[in-house]
């Protein structure tokens, strides 16, 4: 398809998302950027990590999105005593027949909310790795494919809080986006008070679309045009996190590890989804700069020197995006 054809198709299909955003807006006050990022994850099949203190409607936003999309939804409360079998499922022995039957765990759903994921030990968090990457689960000797679409939306409390464990780097890298959720402003909090300060608040959501419609949206996003110069810009951004000196940046002492090749793939897919949400059939450098921090902030591991000087991965990433020449 030509770019003008894709552009027209994107504009038509993007308009179909407005009723969904409207339904979600009946429940969730503000947080428009967060809702759009959740939609990006659904549109391109990328897992999302939400970080923020308790009480910021992280879980409610995920549940509301699942209802609006008519997708099956399971919530797993991660606790220090959780076992991998509690998440993935297990084999149950029947003494009468002498056979084992499989009891599938809550990971078998379209949208899995891993609530407070960093309150469980590493072995439980690692149990999600196969599901997140291969979209399958192995129980005993058998492997079971997961339903499509399959998306893990995990909430995480800030690591400074009591009773939290740092996520393994291999698992963090499998999340396409990491979103930081902040407190609402005064006007938003007043609206939250009016809407939610009831014994039984109205949380009903009218389903707007389902998996067939989402599949069509994904097929359209695959057609969105990415110019060769934009591709090189994406690669330069990722490589600058690994070898900043090659790009004239003096941040090497602050970077312990840069972003993996998975970041290049995720940044391209996320930029396409961002272009779609803005009603365009082509990716611009603005899309990269808009979605880039959410794709890369959890992939840059800073050194102790950076921590001592209170320099975060986001600070380094902003310097990279400000410094690199835009095509």
N, C-alpha and C positions, 0 to 999 in steps of 0.2 A: 504494500500500500504506500502511496505517496504521503508526504508530510501533511499537506492540506487535507487529505482524506482522513488521516488519523486524527488531525486536529478537530475536524467536525465531529467525528465519532466520539472523541473524548469529551467534547463540550456537551453532547447529547446525554452521554452516560453519567457524566459528573452531576448533571442536574437531578438525576434520580437519587442521589445521596442526600439531598437537602431534607426530604421528609424524615430520613433516619436521624440526621443531626437534630432535627426539630423534636423528635420523640425523646432522644437522649437528653436534650436540653430541658425537658419537663422534669427530669429527676436530678440531673447534675447541674449545679449552679457554677457558671464560669468554666474554668478549666478547658477552654476551647482547644488550646494547643495540645493538651493531653489527649482529648478525644480524637483529634485529627491524627495524632501519632499512633493511637490504638488502631485507627482505621488503616493507617499505612501498614502496620503489621499484618492485619487481615488481608489487605489487598495483595501483598507480595509474599505472604507466608513466612513472616519473620517473628521470632519470639521476642517478648518485651519484658524488661526488668524495670519495675516502678519503685523508686526509693523516696521515702518520706516518713515523717513521724506518724504514729497512729492517729486515726480520726480525720484524715483528709479525703475520705471517700474513694480510696484507691480500689477497694474490693467492690464497692457499689458501682463504680464506673464500668468495671469489667463485666459484672453481672448484667447491667443494663444493656451494654452492647450486645451480649449474647442473646438476650431476649429480643432485641430489635432485629437481629439477624436470623432468628429462628434456629439457633445452633444449640446442640446439647452442651450442657455446662456442668462441671464438677468443681467443687472447691475442696482443697486439701489444706488443712491447718497444720503447718509444720511445727513440731515441738521437739524438745531434746530427746524424748523417748520414742520418736517415730522410727519405724523399721522400713527398709526398702520394700518388703512385701506389702506393707500398708499402702504403698503408692502404686506399685506395678501389678500386684496380684500374687497368688500363690497356688500351689497344688494341694488339694485336700484328699486325704486317703479315706477310701470307703472300706471298712473292715469286712463287710458282707461280701462285696464283689471282688475285693482285692485290687481294685483299680483306683487310679488317681483321677480326679476331676479338677479342672482349672477354674479358679474363681478370679475373674479379672478385677483389677483394682480401679480406682477412680481416675487413673490416667487415660482410660478409654473413654474419651469424650472429645467433642470438637474444640471446646475452649476449656483449658484446665487452669484454674486459678491456684497457684502455689502461694498460699498466704503466709507471710513472714518466713520466707524460704530460708533465711539465714539464722533461724532459731533451731534448725535441725543439724546434726553432725554431718561431716563431709560424705560419709558412705551413703546417706539418704539422698543428699543433693546429687551425688554422682550417679545414683540409680536413674536419674532423669536423662543422662547423657545420650543413651541409645535412642530413647524416644524422641528427643529433641532433634537429633541429627539424622537418624535413619528412618524416623517415623514408624518404628516398630518396637515391640517389646518381646523379650525372650523370657519365658517362664518354663523352668525345667529344660526339656530337650526341644521344645517347640517355640517357634517364633510367630508372633501374631501381628499383622499390620494394623495400624491405628486408623481411625476414621478420618476422612478428609472433609473439610479442612481440619488440620490439627495445629493448635496454637497454645503455647505455654505463656501465660501472663503471670509473672511472679512479682509479689510485693516484697520489699526488703526494708527493714528498719535501719536507720543509720548505724554504722558499725560501732559508734561510741556507746550505744545503748547497752544496758545489762542483758546478758544471756544471748548474745549474738555470736555467730561464727562467720569468719570470712569465707566467701564462696570460692571454690577451686577455680584457678584461672581458665582451665579447659571448659568449665561450664559457663563462666562469664562470657567467654568468647563466642558461645553459641547463641547468645542473645543479640538480636540484630540491633535493638535500640535499648538504651538505658535512659530513663526519664527521671528527672528530679522534680518532685511535686512540692510546692511551697504553700504557705498559708494563704487563704483568700484575703482580699482587701475588705475594708469596712462595709462597702455597699454589697459585696457578694455575701459576706457573712450575715448581713441583715436579711438578705433574700433567703439564705439557708435557714435562718431562724423562722421566718414566716412559713416556709415550705415544710420543714422537718420537725418543728417543735410541737408535734402532736403525738398522742399515744399511739395512733395507727396512721402514719403518713401514707399518702397515696403513691405507691411505687409501680403502678401498672404501666406497661409499655406496649404499644400496638406494634406487632411484628410488621416490618416493612419489606424485607427481602429474605431470601434463603440461599442455600448453596448453589443452585443453578444460576441465579443472578450474580452471585459473587464470582463464579467461574467465568462468566462472560466479562466481568470487569477485569479479571486477571488476564484473560486473553487479550483484551484491549491494551492493557498496560504493557504487555510484552511487545506490542507494536510501536510503542512510543520511541521516537528517534533520539539516538544519542550520537552526536557528532564525534568524529575522531579526535578533535581538539579537546572536547569535554572528557573523553575517555583518558587522554593523556594527563589532563588536569587532575582527574580522580586518582590516577596512579601516582602522580607527583605528591599529592596531599598525603597519601598513605606512606610513600617512601620517605617523605620528610619527617615522619614520626620515628623512622628507624635510623636514618643517616642525615640528621639536620644540617651538618656541616657542608654536605654536598650542595645545599640550597642557600648557603650564606647565612645560616641561622646559628647563633651561639648558645643553643640550649642543650647541647649534648650532655653536659655534666648533670642535667636534671632528668634525663630519660634513661631508665634502666632497660625497658623493652618497648619496642614500637608495636604498631598494629600488624596483625597477621594478614595473609592474602584473603582470608574470609572477609576482612573489612572492605577490601576492594569490591568484592561481589555484593556485599550488603549495601555499600554506599551507592552503587549503581542502581540496584533495585529500589532502594529507598528514594533516590532522587527521581526515578521514574514515577513512583507513587506520589511524590510531592508535586511533580509537574501535573499529574492527573488531577489532584485535588485543586490545583489552581487553574484547571480547565485548558491545559496545553498539551499538544501532541509531541512535544520535544522538550529536552532537558536543557536548562540554562545554568551558568555558574552560580546564579542566585539560589537555585535548588540545592546545589552542593553545599553552599555556605549555610543555608537554612537547616538542612537535615544533618549536616556533617557532625556537629557537636554531639548529637544524640547517638550517632553511629559509632563515634570514635572515643568518647570520654572514658569508657570503661576498658579500652584496649591499650591505653598508654599507661605503663607502669612507671611511676616516678621513683627517683632515687631518694635515699635518706637525706641527701643534701637539699633536695627540693622540699622535702617535708620540713626540714629545719628552717628553711626560708619561707615557709608557708606558700609554696608555689604548687598549684594543683595541675592535674592533667588538662583541665579546661583552660587554665591560663596558657599552657604551652600550645594547646591546640589553636587558641585564638591568635597567638603570635604566628603560627604557621599559616593560618588562613589569611591573616592580614599581610603577610610577607610575600606569599607566592603570587606570581603574575597571573592574572585572570585572562583566559583566552578570549 
